[in-house]
């Protein structure tokens, strides 16, 4: 009963953290607004840059399932949110939901990862306003977007499912378990490029993935 209540609490914490994170508008929200976000969620603060003020700062917040994983009811899982401020404005935000899966040799878990920029760094400038820099076959999905992505694309990019943060047992081995709408969009992009058959071959269990 205690662990069930704990699961409800950490899921609610993650949902509230995400809701307030995406209320920040990259390239628009001020450093003072980001500070208000920090004040509301400071008990979840995990890391902060050495220089941190309303003009220049980066912060990382985490919700972790410590009690559930310690009880061995489920693998280690966590939700992370990040906010970066440059020149007094929110320059980027990120959200990351992870669950341990040590069976994968090149990545220690399955995950959904989203990063939104006011303006793409130079090395990402050729990816379009809403893209998926993820090799097909990986147990995670990376999503990248900038401030020119449409509101619908932004909504779908950050549509996390928090079931895997608190779900007992194993499973949660596909990116769609974390980002069901972004997964659908990624599959659509690959289909348009003629890679749908490869997608199905690499993810034979993907038929269960529904947004």
C-alpha positions in Angstrom: 0.0 0.0 0.0 2.8 2.4 0.9 4.7 1.7 -2.3 1.5 2.1 -4.3 1.0 5.6 -2.8 4.6 6.4 -3.5 4.1 5.5 -7.1 1.2 7.8 -7.3 3.2 10.6 -5.8 6.2 10.3 -8.0 4.1 10.0 -11.1 2.2 13.2 -10.1 5.6 15.0 -9.5 6.8 14.0 -13.0 3.6 15.1 -14.6 3.7 18.5 -12.8 7.3 19.0 -13.7 6.6 18.3 -17.4 3.6 20.6 -17.4 5.5 23.5 -16.0 8.5 22.8 -18.2 6.6 23.0 -21.4 4.8 26.2 -20.2 8.2 27.8 -20.7 8.6 29.1 -24.3 12.0 28.8 -25.8 13.3 32.1 -27.1 10.5 33.9 -25.3 10.3 33.1 -21.6 12.6 35.2 -19.4 15.2 34.1 -17.0 12.9 35.4 -14.2 10.2 33.0 -15.4 12.7 30.2 -15.4 13.6 31.1 -11.8 9.9 30.8 -10.9 10.0 27.3 -12.4 13.0 26.6 -10.2 11.4 27.9 -7.1 8.3 25.7 -7.6 10.4 22.5 -8.2 13.6 23.2 -6.3 13.2 20.1 -4.2 13.7 18.1 -7.4 16.9 20.0 -8.4 19.7 17.6 -9.3 22.3 19.8 -10.9 23.0 23.5 -11.5 25.7 25.3 -13.5 28.5 27.1 -11.6 27.2 30.4 -13.0 23.5 30.8 -12.4 21.4 33.9 -12.5 18.5 35.2 -14.5 20.8 36.0 -17.4 22.8 32.8 -17.7 22.1 29.4 -16.1 21.3 25.8 -16.7 19.5 23.5 -14.2 18.5 19.8 -14.2 15.6 18.4 -12.2 14.9 14.7 -11.6 12.2 12.4 -10.3 13.5 9.0 -9.5 11.7 5.8 -8.4 14.2 5.0 -5.7 11.8 3.1 -3.4 10.3 1.0 -6.1 13.6 0.0 -7.6 15.1 -0.6 -4.1 12.3 -3.0 -3.4 13.1 -4.8 -6.7 9.5 -4.4 -7.9 10.7 -2.7 -11.0 14.0 -1.5 -12.7 15.5 1.9 -12.0 13.6 4.6 -13.8 13.7 8.4 -13.7 12.3 11.5 -15.4 14.7 14.4 -16.0 13.9 18.0 -17.0 16.4 20.6 -18.0 16.2 24.4 -18.5 19.0 26.5 -20.1 19.0 30.4 -20.0 21.2 32.5 -22.2 21.2 36.3 -22.4 18.2 36.5 -20.1 16.0 34.2 -22.2 15.2 30.5 -22.0 17.4 29.1 -24.8 16.5 25.4 -24.5 14.5 22.9 -22.5 14.8 19.1 -22.4 12.9 16.2 -21.0 14.1 12.6 -20.6 12.3 9.5 -19.4 14.5 6.5 -18.8 14.2 2.9 -17.6 17.1 0.5 -17.0 17.5 -2.3 -19.5 21.1 -3.6 -19.1 20.6 -6.2 -21.8 21.5 -3.6 -24.5 25.2 -3.4 -25.0 25.3 0.1 -26.5 22.8 1.8 -24.3 21.9 1.0 -20.7 18.2 1.5 -21.0 15.1 2.3 -23.0 14.1 5.9 -23.1 12.3 8.9 -24.7 14.4 12.0 -25.0 13.2 15.4 -26.2 15.2 18.6 -26.6 13.8 21.9 -27.8 15.9 24.8 -28.9 15.2 28.5 -29.5 17.6 28.0 -32.4 19.4 24.8 -33.3 23.1 24.6 -32.6 25.2 24.6 -35.8 25.7 20.8 -35.8 21.9 20.2 -35.8 20.9 23.0 -38.2 20.1 20.5 -41.1 17.5 18.4 -39.2 14.4 20.5 -39.9 12.2 22.0 -37.2 10.9 18.6 -35.9 13.2 15.6 -36.3 14.3 12.3 -34.9 18.1 11.8 -34.8 17.7 8.1 -33.8 19.2 5.0 -35.5 16.4 2.6 -36.3 16.5 -0.4 -34.0 17.6 1.4 -30.8 15.4 1.0 -27.6 15.2 4.8 -27.3 13.9 7.7 -29.3 15.5 11.1 -29.5 13.4 14.0 -30.6 14.7 17.5 -31.6 12.7 20.6 -32.4 13.1 24.3 -32.4 10.9 27.3 -31.9 9.7 27.1 -35.5 8.0 23.7 -35.0 4.2 23.9 -35.1 2.2 23.9 -31.8 0.9 20.4 -32.8 4.4 19.1 -33.3 5.5 20.5 -30.0 2.5 19.0 -28.2 3.2 15.6 -29.7 7.0 15.8 -29.0 6.4 16.3 -25.3 3.5 13.9 -24.9 5.2 11.6 -22.4 3.6 8.5 -21.0 4.7 8.1 -17.3 3.5 4.5 -17.0 7.1 3.1 -17.3 8.2 5.3 -14.4 6.1 3.4 -11.9 5.1 0.1 -13.7 5.9 -3.0 -11.7 8.0 -5.7 -13.5 9.9 -5.5 -16.7 8.7 -4.6 -20.2 8.7 -1.0 -21.4 11.2 -2.0 -24.1 10.1 0.2 -27.0 10.4 3.9 -27.4 6.6 4.1 -27.9 6.2 3.2 -24.2 7.7 6.6 -23.5 6.7 8.9 -26.4 3.7 7.3 -28.2 2.8 10.3 -30.4 6.4 11.2 -31.3 6.9 7.5 -32.1 4.0 7.6 -34.5 5.4 10.7 -36.2 8.8 9.1 -36.5 7.4 6.0 -38.1 5.4 8.3 -40.5 8.6 10.1 -41.5 10.4 6.8 -42.1 7.5 5.5 -44.2 7.6 8.6 -46.4 11.3 7.9 -47.0 10.7 4.2 -47.9 12.0 2.7 -44.6 8.8 1.3 -43.2 9.6 -2.3 -43.8 13.0 -1.9 -42.1 11.2 -0.2 -39.2 8.8 -3.2 -38.8 11.7 -5.7 -39.0 13.7 -3.9 -36.3 10.6 -3.5 -34.0 8.6 -6.7 -34.5 6.5 -5.9 -31.4 5.6 -2.4 -32.6 2.1 -3.5 -33.5 1.2 -3.0 -29.9 2.3 0.6 -30.0 -0.8 2.8 -30.2 -0.9 6.5 -29.2 
